[in-house]
C-alpha cells in the first residue's frame, strides 16, 4: 500500500502550489501525508470508508490550482479504485500490511466486537452472515 500512496504523490507532485515560507510542514508534505493516511484507512477500515477517492481529493484539493484539479481527481480516483479492487481480491494483504488481525464487523449481545475471522467478500463471519444480507436488502430499497 506504501507504493500506491507514493504513486499518487509522484503523479501529482509537480502541480502542487508552494505555500508561503513559514513554520510547519510544506504543502508537499501535507499532500504526501494525506495520501498515506487515506490509503492506510482504506487498508484498515475498507468497509466503513464509503468514498475514499472523494475524501482524499477533498483533503488535498486546496494545494492545487483550479486548472489542474480535474487531473488530480482522476489520478486519485484511479489509484484508490485500484487499491480497493486489490484489497477486495486479496483480503490477506491487509493483514500483511498492517499486522493487525481483521475481526468481524458485527458486535456480540454484550456489545463487544465479534472476534471471529470475517469472510473476504463482506467482512462478516459465518455466524453473522444474516447481517450482510439485511445490508444488501436495505441498499436495494
DRENTORKOL-3810 file (N, C-alpha, C; in nm, 4 decimals):
REM DRENTORKOL-3810
@n.u->0.0814; n.v->-0.1186; n.w->0.0000; ca.u->0.0000; ca.v->0.0000; ca.w->0.0000; c.u->0.0866; c.v->0.1262; c.w->0.0000
@n.u->0.2059; n.v->0.1116; n.w->0.0554; ca.u->0.3007; ca.v->0.2223; ca.w->0.0545; c.u->0.3281; c.v->0.2677; c.w->-0.0886
@n.u->0.3396; n.v->0.1724; n.w->-0.1805; ca.u->0.3675; ca.v->0.2056; ca.w->-0.3190; c.u->0.2515; c.v->0.2806; c.w->-0.3828
@n.u->0.1293; n.v->0.2495; n.w->-0.3431; ca.u->0.0137; ca.v->0.3166; ca.w->-0.4016; c.u->0.0083; c.v->0.4621; c.w->-0.3573
@n.u->0.0285; n.v->0.4881; n.w->-0.2297; ca.u->0.0243; ca.v->0.6274; ca.w->-0.1832; c.u->0.1386; c.v->0.7081; c.w->-0.2445
@n.u->0.2555; n.v->0.6474; n.w->-0.2573; ca.u->0.3678; ca.v->0.7184; ca.w->-0.3199; c.u->0.3452; c.v->0.7387; c.w->-0.4690
@n.u->0.2777; n.v->0.6475; n.w->-0.5344; ca.u->0.2479; ca.v->0.6637; ca.w->-0.6767; c.u->0.1514; c.v->0.7800; c.w->-0.6993
@n.u->0.0523; n.v->0.7921; n.w->-0.6123; ca.u->-0.0399; ca.v->0.9060; ca.w->-0.6220; c.u->0.0398; c.v->1.0347; c.w->-0.6081
@n.u->0.1229; n.v->1.0405; n.w->-0.5065; ca.u->0.2003; ca.v->1.1620; ca.w->-0.4808; c.u->0.2938; c.v->1.1944; c.w->-0.5973
@n.u->0.3626; n.v->1.0941; n.w->-0.6501; ca.u->0.4579; ca.v->1.1195; ca.w->-0.7595; c.u->0.3897; c.v->1.1758; c.w->-0.8834
@n.u->0.2672; n.v->1.1296; n.w->-0.9113; ca.u->0.1995; ca.v->1.1773; ca.w->-1.0310; c.u->0.1442; c.v->1.3191; c.w->-1.0168
@n.u->0.1176; n.v->1.3629; n.w->-0.8952; ca.u->0.0559; ca.v->1.4949; ca.w->-0.8778; c.u->0.1489; c.v->1.5975; c.w->-0.8146
@n.u->0.2698; n.v->1.5580; n.w->-0.7774; ca.u->0.3570; ca.v->1.6494; ca.w->-0.7043; c.u->0.3994; c.v->1.7711; c.w->-0.7856
@n.u->0.4082; n.v->1.7596; n.w->-0.9162; ca.u->0.4512; ca.v->1.8726; ca.w->-0.9982; c.u->0.3483; c.v->1.9859; c.w->-0.9981
@n.u->0.2241; n.v->1.9537; n.w->-0.9699; ca.u->0.1168; ca.v->2.0537; ca.w->-0.9736; c.u->0.0913; c.v->2.1212; c.w->-0.8390
@n.u->0.1589; n.v->2.0794; n.w->-0.7350; ca.u->0.1344; ca.v->2.1361; ca.w->-0.6018; c.u->0.1822; c.v->2.2805; c.w->-0.5971
@n.u->0.0979; n.v->2.3664; n.w->-0.5463; ca.u->0.1314; ca.v->2.5082; ca.w->-0.5314; c.u->0.2122; c.v->2.5244; c.w->-0.4036
@n.u->0.3239; n.v->2.5927; n.w->-0.4148; ca.u->0.4071; ca.v->2.6166; ca.w->-0.2968; c.u->0.3412; c.v->2.7218; c.w->-0.2089
@n.u->0.3395; n.v->2.6961; n.w->-0.0820; ca.u->0.2831; ca.v->2.7904; ca.w->0.0128; c.u->0.3849; c.v->2.8953; c.w->0.0524
@n.u->0.3420; n.v->2.9875; n.w->0.1349; ca.u->0.4329; ca.v->3.0896; ca.w->0.1858; c.u->0.5317; c.v->3.0246; c.w->0.2806
@n.u->0.6509; n.v->3.0802; n.w->0.2858; ca.u->0.7512; ca.v->3.0268; ca.w->0.3771; c.u->0.7064; c.v->3.0522; c.w->0.5193
@n.u->0.7172; n.v->2.9559; n.w->0.5990; ca.u->0.6775; ca.v->2.9696; ca.w->0.7380; c.u->0.7059; c.v->2.8418; c.w->0.8130
@n.u->0.6540; n.v->2.8371; n.w->0.9312; ca.u->0.6756; ca.v->2.7195; ca.w->1.0141; c.u->0.5782; c.v->2.6097; c.w->0.9757
@n.u->0.6127; n.v->2.4906; n.w->1.0141; ca.u->0.5246; ca.v->2.3782; ca.w->0.9884; c.u->0.5582; c.v->2.3074; c.w->0.8588
@n.u->0.4804; n.v->2.2039; n.w->0.8281; ca.u->0.5078; ca.v->2.1247; ca.w->0.7092; c.u->0.4763; c.v->2.2011; c.w->0.5805
@n.u->0.5471; n.v->2.1662; n.w->0.4743; ca.u->0.5218; ca.v->2.2285; ca.w->0.3441; c.u->0.3989; c.v->2.1637; c.w->0.2814
@n.u->0.3527; n.v->2.2236; n.w->0.1722; ca.u->0.2368; ca.v->2.1681; ca.w->0.1036; c.u->0.2656; c.v->2.0286; c.w->0.0491
@n.u->0.3883; n.v->2.0046; n.w->0.0042; ca.u->0.4249; ca.v->1.8722; ca.w->-0.0449; c.u->0.4130; c.v->1.7681; c.w->0.0663
@n.u->0.4580; n.v->1.8021; n.w->0.1849; ca.u->0.4480; ca.v->1.7093; ca.w->0.2974; c.u->0.3027; c.v->1.6838; c.w->0.3352
@n.u->0.2212; n.v->1.7872; n.w->0.3319; ca.u->0.0795; ca.v->1.7710; ca.w->0.3662; c.u->0.0085; c.v->1.6795; c.w->0.2669
@n.u->0.0383; n.v->1.6964; n.w->0.1381; ca.u->-0.0242; ca.v->1.6110; ca.w->0.0370; c.u->0.0214; c.v->1.4667; c.w->0.0543
@n.u->0.1495; n.v->1.4462; n.w->0.0778; ca.u->0.2009; ca.v->1.3103; ca.w->0.0968; c.u->0.1386; c.v->1.2442; c.w->0.2193
@n.u->0.1285; n.v->1.3166; n.w->0.3288; ca.u->0.0662; ca.v->1.2606; ca.w->0.4499; c.u->-0.0806; c.v->1.2275; c.w->0.4277
@n.u->-0.1510; n.v->1.3129; n.w->0.3537; ca.u->-0.2922; ca.v->1.2862; ca.w->0.3252; c.u->-0.3076; c.v->1.1612; c.w->0.2392
@n.u->-0.2204; n.v->1.1439; n.w->0.1411; ca.u->-0.2243; ca.v->1.0233; ca.w->0.0568; c.u->-0.1983; c.v->0.8986; c.w->0.1398
@n.u->-0.0977; n.v->0.9042; n.w->0.2238; ca.u->-0.0645; ca.v->0.7888; ca.w->0.3069; c.u->-0.1753; c.v->0.7553; c.w->0.4052
@n.u->-0.2354; n.v->0.8562; n.w->0.4666; ca.u->-0.3405; ca.v->0.8279; ca.w->0.5646; c.u->-0.4668; c.v->0.7739; c.w->0.4974
@n.u->-0.4981; n.v->0.8216; n.w->0.3766; ca.u->-0.6164; ca.v->0.7714; ca.w->0.3062; c.u->-0.5973; c.v->0.6252; c.w->0.2653
@n.u->-0.4801; n.v->0.5919; n.w->0.2158; ca.u->-0.4540; ca.v->0.4530; ca.w->0.1762; c.u->-0.4492; c.v->0.3636; c.w->0.2995
@n.u->-0.3935; n.v->0.4114; n.w->0.4090; ca.u->-0.3909; ca.v->0.3323; ca.w->0.5328; c.u->-0.5323; c.v->0.3082; c.w->0.5839
@n.u->-0.6165; n.v->0.4106; n.w->0.5790; ca.u->-0.7545; ca.v->0.3935; ca.w->0.6242; c.u->-0.8291; c.v->0.2966; c.w->0.5338
@n.u->-0.8033; n.v->0.3034; n.w->0.4044; ca.u->-0.8662; ca.v->0.2090; ca.w->0.3124; c.u->-0.8239; c.v->0.0665; c.w->0.3451
@n.u->-0.6996; n.v->0.0497; n.w->0.3837; ca.u->-0.6482; ca.v->-0.0833; ca.w->0.4174; c.u->-0.7083; c.v->-0.1358; c.w->0.5469
@n.u->-0.7194; n.v->-0.0512; n.w->0.6467; ca.u->-0.7632; ca.v->-0.0969; ca.w->0.7783; c.u->-0.9140; c.v->-0.0910; c.w->0.7990
@n.u->-0.9837; n.v->-0.0046; n.w->0.7272; ca.u->-1.1257; ca.v->0.0192; ca.w->0.7535; c.u->-1.2042; c.v->0.0262; c.w->0.6230
@n.u->-1.1804; n.v->-0.0699; n.w->0.5364; ca.u->-1.2340; ca.v->-0.0656; ca.w->0.3999; c.u->-1.3860; c.v->-0.0619; c.w->0.3951
@n.u->-1.4533; n.v->-0.1353; n.w->0.4817; ca.u->-1.5990; ca.v->-0.1440; ca.w->0.4751; c.u->-1.6682; c.v->-0.0171; c.w->0.5237
@n.u->-1.5992; n.v->0.0639; n.w->0.6021; ca.u->-1.6606; ca.v->0.1867; ca.w->0.6530; c.u->-1.6030; c.v->0.3123; c.w->0.5886
@n.u->-1.5296; n.v->0.2972; n.w->0.4823; ca.u->-1.4718; ca.v->0.4107; ca.w->0.4101; c.u->-1.5474; c.v->0.4208; c.w->0.2783
@n.u->-1.6578; n.v->0.4943; n.w->0.2791; ca.u->-1.7515; ca.v->0.4924; ca.w->0.1678; c.u->-1.6944; c.v->0.5471; c.w->0.0379
@n.u->-1.6346; n.v->0.6634; n.w->0.0413; ca.u->-1.5853; ca.v->0.7274; ca.w->-0.0813; c.u->-1.4394; c.v->0.7694; c.w->-0.0631
@n.u->-1.3479; n.v->0.6760; n.w->-0.0746; ca.u->-1.2077; ca.v->0.7092; ca.w->-0.0482; c.u->-1.1497; c.v->0.8098; c.w->-0.1463
@n.u->-1.1872; n.v->0.8020; n.w->-0.2733; ca.u->-1.1343; ca.v->0.8960; ca.w->-0.3725; c.u->-1.1789; c.v->1.0375; c.w->-0.3409
@n.u->-1.3061; n.v->1.0522; n.w->-0.3122; ca.u->-1.3598; ca.v->1.1848; ca.w->-0.2827; c.u->-1.3014; c.v->1.2421; c.w->-0.1540
@n.u->-1.2841; n.v->1.1573; n.w->-0.0547; ca.u->-1.2280; ca.v->1.2025; ca.w->0.0720; c.u->-1.0853; c.v->1.2522; c.w->0.0548
@n.u->-1.0032; n.v->1.1737; n.w->-0.0141; ca.u->-0.8649; ca.v->1.2154; ca.w->-0.0359; c.u->-0.8586; c.v->1.3413; c.w->-0.1203
@n.u->-0.9386; n.v->1.3480; n.w->-0.2254; ca.u->-0.9366; ca.v->1.4681; ca.w->-0.3097; c.u->-0.9775; c.v->1.5916; c.w->-0.2309
@n.u->-1.0785; n.v->1.5804; n.w->-0.1479; ca.u->-1.1204; ca.v->1.6951; ca.w->-0.0662; c.u->-1.0125; c.v->1.7370; c.w->0.0330
@n.u->-0.9328; n.v->1.6412; n.w->0.0789; ca.u->-0.8242; ca.v->1.6738; ca.w->0.1711; c.u->-0.7102; c.v->1.7486; c.w->0.1032
@n.u->-0.6862; n.v->1.7220; n.w->-0.0246; ca.u->-0.5680; ca.v->1.7789; ca.w->-0.0897; c.u->-0.5992; c.v->1.8844; c.w->-0.1949
@n.u->-0.7214; n.v->1.9075; n.w->-0.2278; ca.u->-0.7540; ca.v->1.9981; ca.w->-0.3386; c.u->-0.7095; c.v->2.1425; c.w->-0.3150
@n.u->-0.6947; n.v->2.1832; n.w->-0.1922; ca.u->-0.6543; ca.v->2.3209; ca.w->-0.1619; c.u->-0.5095; c.v->2.3484; c.w->-0.2019
@n.u->-0.4319; n.v->2.2433; n.w->-0.2254; ca.u->-0.2906; ca.v->2.2600; ca.w->-0.2582; c.u->-0.2632; c.v->2.2603; c.w->-0.4084
@n.u->-0.3682; n.v->2.2665; n.w->-0.4881; ca.u->-0.3533; ca.v->2.2641; ca.w->-0.6337; c.u->-0.4291; c.v->2.3796; c.w->-0.6971
@n.u->-0.3786; n.v->2.4319; n.w->-0.8092; ca.u->-0.4541; ca.v->2.5361; ca.w->-0.8794; c.u->-0.5804; c.v->2.4762; c.w->-0.9417
@n.u->-0.6754; n.v->2.5602; n.w->-0.9687; ca.u->-0.8031; ca.v->2.5146; ca.w->-1.0218; c.u->-0.7867; c.v->2.4441; c.w->-1.1567
@n.u->-0.6895; n.v->2.4855; n.w->-1.2352; ca.u->-0.6713; ca.v->2.4283; ca.w->-1.3690; c.u->-0.6239; c.v->2.2829; c.w->-1.3665
@n.u->-0.5669; n.v->2.2374; n.w->-1.2575; ca.u->-0.5154; ca.v->2.1003; ca.w->-1.2521; c.u->-0.5988; c.v->2.0084; c.w->-1.1645
@n.u->-0.7062; n.v->2.0574; n.w->-1.1083; ca.u->-0.7817; ca.v->1.9753; ca.w->-1.0135; c.u->-0.8515; c.v->1.8564; c.w->-1.0788
@n.u->-0.8918; n.v->1.8689; n.w->-1.2049; ca.u->-0.9522; ca.v->1.7545; ca.w->-1.2723; c.u->-0.8496; c.v->1.6428; c.w->-1.2898
@n.u->-0.7297; n.v->1.6793; n.w->-1.3285; ca.u->-0.6215; ca.v->1.5805; ca.w->-1.3430; c.u->-0.5917; c.v->1.5144; c.w->-1.2077
@n.u->-0.5861; n.v->1.5935; n.w->-1.1029; ca.u->-0.5569; ca.v->1.5411; ca.w->-0.9692; c.u->-0.6667; c.v->1.4438; c.w->-0.9272
@n.u->-0.7917; n.v->1.4787; n.w->-0.9500; ca.u->-0.9009; ca.v->1.3894; ca.w->-0.9116; c.u->-0.8936; c.v->1.2576; c.w->-0.9880
@n.u->-0.8641; n.v->1.2649; n.w->-1.1161; ca.u->-0.8557; ca.v->1.1417; ca.w->-1.1954; c.u->-0.7435; c.v->1.0508; c.w->-1.1468
@n.u->-0.6299; n.v->1.1082; n.w->-1.1128; ca.u->-0.5188; ca.v->1.0285; ca.w->-1.0613; c.u->-0.5574; c.v->0.9645; c.w->-0.9287
@n.u->-0.6133; n.v->1.0432; n.w->-0.8393; ca.u->-0.6547; ca.v->0.9923; ca.w->-0.7082; c.u->-0.7581; c.v->0.8814; c.w->-0.7251
@n.u->-0.8573; n.v->0.9036; n.w->-0.8086; ca.u->-0.9626; ca.v->0.8051; ca.w->-0.8290; c.u->-0.9059; c.v->0.6761; c.w->-0.8888
@n.u->-0.8164; n.v->0.6887; n.w->-0.9839; ca.u->-0.7568; ca.v->0.5704; ca.w->-1.0474; c.u->-0.6851; c.v->0.4837; c.w->-0.9443
@n.u->-0.6001; n.v->0.5427; n.w->-0.8639; ca.u->-0.5219; ca.v->0.4653; ca.w->-0.7676; c.u->-0.6059; c.v->0.4144; c.w->-0.6504
@n.u->-0.7003; n.v->0.4922; n.w->-0.6045; ca.u->-0.7832; ca.v->0.4467; ca.w->-0.4927; c.u->-0.8763; c.v->0.3330; c.w->-0.5366
@n.u->-0.9271; n.v->0.3388; n.w->-0.6584; ca.u->-1.0078; ca.v->0.2277; ca.w->-0.7103; c.u->-0.9220; c.v->0.1029; c.w->-0.7268
@n.u->-0.7988; n.v->0.1217; n.w->-0.7726; ca.u->-0.7072; ca.v->0.0082; ca.w->-0.7843; c.u->-0.6820; c.v->-0.0542; c.w->-0.6475
@n.u->-0.6575; n.v->0.0286; n.w->-0.5474; ca.u->-0.6322; ca.v->-0.0221; ca.w->-0.4129; c.u->-0.7548; c.v->-0.0950; c.w->-0.3579
@n.u->-0.8731; n.v->-0.0435; n.w->-0.3838; ca.u->-0.9957; ca.v->-0.1091; ca.w->-0.3374; c.u->-1.0123; c.v->-0.2462; c.w->-0.4020
@n.u->-0.9898; n.v->-0.2518; n.w->-0.5336; ca.u->-1.0003; ca.v->-0.3806; ca.w->-0.6029; c.u->-0.8951; c.v->-0.4796; c.w->-0.5525
@n.u->-0.7750; n.v->-0.4306; n.w->-0.5297; ca.u->-0.6683; ca.v->-0.5173; ca.w->-0.4811; c.u->-0.7025; c.v->-0.5756; c.w->-0.3443
@n.u->-0.7533; n.v->-0.4928; n.w->-0.2562; ca.u->-0.7891; ca.v->-0.5409; ca.w->-0.1226; c.u->-0.9104; c.v->-0.6331; c.w->-0.1266
@n.u->-1.0005; n.v->-0.6117; n.w->-0.2216; ca.u->-1.1170; ca.v->-0.6996; ca.w->-0.2332; c.u->-1.0768; c.v->-0.8379; c.w->-0.2834
@n.u->-0.9779; n.v->-0.8439; n.w->-0.3713; ca.u->-0.9357; ca.v->-0.9736; ca.w->-0.4246; c.u->-0.8321; c.v->-1.0422; c.w->-0.3369
@n.u->-0.7580; n.v->-0.9655; n.w->-0.2570; ca.u->-0.6550; ca.v->-1.0204; ca.w->-0.1696; c.u->-0.6792; c.v->-0.9765; c.w->-0.0256
@n.u->-0.7744; n.v->-1.0357; n.w->0.0439; ca.u->-0.8051; ca.v->-0.9907; ca.w->0.1801; c.u->-0.6908; c.v->-1.0116; c.w->0.2784
@n.u->-0.6033; n.v->-1.1048; n.w->0.2510; ca.u->-0.4902; ca.v->-1.1285; ca.w->0.3412; c.u->-0.3864; c.v->-1.0169; c.w->0.3309
@n.u->-0.3937; n.v->-0.9354; n.w->0.2266; ca.u->-0.2973; ca.v->-0.8271; ca.w->0.2089; c.u->-0.3078; c.v->-0.7245; c.w->0.3211
@n.u->-0.4272; n.v->-0.6976; n.w->0.3687; ca.u->-0.4448; ca.v->-0.6015; ca.w->0.4775; c.u->-0.3767; c.v->-0.6516; c.w->0.6045
@n.u->-0.3855; n.v->-0.7812; n.w->0.6303; ca.u->-0.3198; ca.v->-0.8389; ca.w->0.7476; c.u->-0.1683; c.v->-0.8286; c.w->0.7345
@n.u->-0.1165; n.v->-0.8547; n.w->0.6152; ca.u->0.0271; ca.v->-0.8466; ca.w->0.5924; c.u->0.0772; c.v->-0.7035; c.w->0.6058
@n.u->-0.0015; n.v->-0.6082; n.w->0.5586; ca.u->0.0427; ca.v->-0.4693; ca.w->0.5580; c.u->0.0360; c.v->-0.4052; c.w->0.6953
@n.u->-0.0682; n.v->-0.4336; n.w->0.7688; ca.u->-0.0875; ca.v->-0.3658; ca.w->0.8961; c.u->-0.0412; c.v->-0.4495; c.w->1.0145
@n.u->-0.0380; n.v->-0.5795; n.w->0.9984; ca.u->-0.0019; ca.v->-0.6669; ca.w->1.1091; c.u->-0.1155; c.v->-0.6868; c.w->1.2078
@n.u->-0.2323; n.v->-0.6322; n.w->1.1760; ca.u->-0.3477; ca.v->-0.6447; ca.w->1.2644; c.u->-0.4437; c.v->-0.7492; c.w->1.2093
@n.u->-0.4928; n.v->-0.8340; n.w->1.2969; ca.u->-0.5907; ca.v->-0.9343; ca.w->1.2570; c.u->-0.7245; c.v->-0.8654; c.w->1.2299
@n.u->-0.7887; n.v->-0.9031; n.w->1.1222; ca.u->-0.9187; ca.v->-0.8460; ca.w->1.0930; c.u->-1.0254; c.v->-0.9192; c.w->1.1729
@n.u->-1.1200; n.v->-0.8444; n.w->1.2244; ca.u->-1.2292; ca.v->-0.9017; ca.w->1.3010; c.u->-1.3596; c.v->-0.8823; c.w->1.2257
@n.u->-1.4584; n.v->-0.9578; n.w->1.2640; ca.u->-1.5919; ca.v->-0.9464; ca.w->1.2076; c.u->-1.6464; c.v->-0.8055; c.w->1.2347
@n.u->-1.7290; n.v->-0.7548; n.w->1.1457; ca.u->-1.7843; ca.v->-0.6204; ca.w->1.1606; c.u->-1.8976; c.v->-0.6142; c.w->1.2624
@n.u->-1.9488; n.v->-0.7270; n.w->1.3061; ca.u->-2.0638; ca.v->-0.7311; ca.w->1.3968; c.u->-2.0198; c.v->-0.7191; c.w->1.5426
@n.u->-2.1182; n.v->-0.6954; n.w->1.6273; ca.u->-2.0941; ca.v->-0.6933; ca.w->1.7720; c.u->-2.1744; c.v->-0.8049; c.w->1.8367
@n.u->-2.1280; n.v->-0.8487; n.w->1.9521; ca.u->-2.1982; ca.v->-0.9550; ca.w->2.0249; c.u->-2.3141; c.v->-0.8953; c.w->2.1034
@n.u->-2.3876; n.v->-0.9804; n.w->2.1710; ca.u->-2.5003; ca.v->-0.9323; ca.w->2.2521; c.u->-2.4539; c.v->-0.8439; c.w->2.3672
@n.u->-2.3335; n.v->-0.8671; n.w->2.4138; ca.u->-2.2793; ca.v->-0.7860; ca.w->2.5230; c.u->-2.2261; c.v->-0.6515; c.w->2.4742
@n.u->-2.2206; n.v->-0.6323; n.w->2.3434; ca.u->-2.1731; ca.v->-0.5058; ca.w->2.2886; c.u->-2.0258; c.v->-0.5035; c.w->2.2535
@n.u->-1.9586; n.v->-0.6154; n.w->2.2692; ca.u->-1.8168; ca.v->-0.6222; ca.w->2.2335; c.u->-1.8037; c.v->-0.6669; c.w->2.0880
@n.u->-1.6967; n.v->-0.6270; n.w->2.0205; ca.u->-1.6796; ca.v->-0.6687; ca.w->1.8803; c.u->-1.6612; c.v->-0.8196; c.w->1.8690
@n.u->-1.7168; n.v->-0.8766; n.w->1.7656; ca.u->-1.7003; ca.v->-1.0200; ca.w->1.7391; c.u->-1.5540; c.v->-1.0449; c.w->1.7029
@n.u->-1.4957; n.v->-1.1489; n.w->1.7570; ca.u->-1.3534; ca.v->-1.1779; ca.w->1.7397; c.u->-1.3246; c.v->-1.2762; c.w->1.6268
@n.u->-1.4267; n.v->-1.3265; n.w->1.5604; ca.u->-1.4049; ca.v->-1.4275; ca.w->1.4575; c.u->-1.3510; c.v->-1.3665; c.w->1.3299
@n.u->-1.2846; n.v->-1.4492; n.w->1.2496; ca.u->-1.2270; ca.v->-1.4063; ca.w->1.1226; c.u->-1.3394; c.v->-1.3859; c.w->1.0205
@n.u->-1.3461; n.v->-1.2691; n.w->0.9570; ca.u->-1.4540; ca.v->-1.2432; ca.w->0.8617; c.u->-1.4273; c.v->-1.3089; c.w->0.7267
@n.u->-1.5334; n.v->-1.3271; n.w->0.6515; ca.u->-1.5205; ca.v->-1.3729; ca.w->0.5145; c.u->-1.4785; c.v->-1.2541; c.w->0.4285
@n.u->-1.4012; n.v->-1.2758; n.w->0.3229; ca.u->-1.3451; ca.v->-1.1628; ca.w->0.2488; c.u->-1.4464; c.v->-1.0794; c.w->0.1707
@n.u->-1.5564; n.v->-1.1371; n.w->0.1289; ca.u->-1.6461; ca.v->-1.0624; ca.w->0.0402; c.u->-1.7349; c.v->-0.9618; c.w->0.1118
@n.u->-1.7576; n.v->-0.9749; n.w->0.2433; ca.u->-1.8442; ca.v->-0.8766; ca.w->0.3081; c.u->-1.7997; c.v->-0.8347; c.w->0.4475
@n.u->-1.6997; n.v->-0.8975; n.w->0.5039; ca.u->-1.6485; ca.v->-0.8546; ca.w->0.6337; c.u->-1.7193; c.v->-0.9128; c.w->0.7541
@n.u->-1.8130; n.v->-1.0048; n.w->0.7343; ca.u->-1.8830; ca.v->-1.0693; ca.w->0.8448; c.u->-1.8393; c.v->-1.2146; c.w->0.8550
@n.u->-1.8370; n.v->-1.2673; n.w->0.9768; ca.u->-1.8038; ca.v->-1.4084; ca.w->0.9977; c.u->-1.9251; c.v->-1.4937; c.w->0.9578
@n.u->-1.9080; n.v->-1.6252; n.w->0.9484; ca.u->-2.0216; ca.v->-1.7102; ca.w->0.9114; c.u->-2.1411; c.v->-1.6986; c.w->1.0063
@n.u->-2.1180; n.v->-1.6702; n.w->1.1320; ca.u->-2.2290; ca.v->-1.6575; ca.w->1.2268; c.u->-2.3118; c.v->-1.5314; c.w->1.2052
@n.u->-2.2524; n.v->-1.4300; n.w->1.1437; ca.u->-2.3220; ca.v->-1.3025; ca.w->1.1253; c.u->-2.3542; c.v->-1.2724; c.w->0.9783
@n.u->-2.3607; n.v->-1.3752; n.w->0.8948; ca.u->-2.3915; ca.v->-1.3544; ca.w->0.7539; c.u->-2.5293; c.v->-1.2931; c.w->0.7327
@n.u->-2.6214; n.v->-1.3185; n.w->0.8224; ca.u->-2.7551; ca.v->-1.2625; ca.w->0.8089; c.u->-2.7519; c.v->-1.1089; c.w->0.8127
@n.u->-2.6535; n.v->-1.0509; n.w->0.8782; ca.u->-2.6421; ca.v->-0.9049; ca.w->0.8811; c.u->-2.6016; c.v->-0.8500; c.w->0.7454
@n.u->-2.5184; n.v->-0.9219; n.w->0.6731; ca.u->-2.4785; ca.v->-0.8792; ca.w->0.5393; c.u->-2.5963; c.v->-0.8837; c.w->0.4443
@n.u->-2.6803; n.v->-0.9854; n.w->0.4597; ca.u->-2.7978; ca.v->-0.9962; ca.w->0.3741; c.u->-2.8954; c.v->-0.8819; c.w->0.3992
@n.u->-2.9112; n.v->-0.8392; n.w->0.5235; ca.u->-3.0011; ca.v->-0.7276; ca.w->0.5523; c.u->-2.9427; c.v->-0.5960; c.w->0.5024
@n.u->-2.8097; n.v->-0.5819; n.w->0.5002; ca.u->-2.7475; ca.v->-0.4620; ca.w->0.4442; c.u->-2.7762; c.v->-0.4517; c.w->0.2955
@n.u->-2.7627; n.v->-0.5635; n.w->0.2246; ca.u->-2.7886; ca.v->-0.5651; ca.w->0.0803; c.u->-2.9343; c.v->-0.5313; c.w->0.0523
@n.u->-3.0251; n.v->-0.5825; n.w->0.1350; ca.u->-3.1669; ca.v->-0.5546; ca.w->0.1180; c.u->-3.1951; c.v->-0.4061; c.w->0.1410
@n.u->-3.1319; n.v->-0.3470; n.w->0.2425; ca.u->-3.1541; ca.v->-0.2048; ca.w->0.2742; c.u->-3.0994; c.v->-0.1155; c.w->0.1630
@n.u->-2.9869; n.v->-0.1533; n.w->0.1025; ca.u->-2.9313; ca.v->-0.0703; ca.w->-0.0043; c.u->-3.0151; c.v->-0.0813; c.w->-0.1303
@n.u->-3.0717; n.v->-0.1974; n.w->-0.1555; ca.u->-3.1554; ca.v->-0.2149; ca.w->-0.2733; c.u->-3.2850; c.v->-0.1341; c.w->-0.2604
@n.u->-3.3368; n.v->-0.1235; n.w->-0.1401; ca.u->-3.4596; ca.v->-0.0486; ca.w->-0.1179; c.u->-3.4313; c.v->0.0988; c.w->-0.1315
END
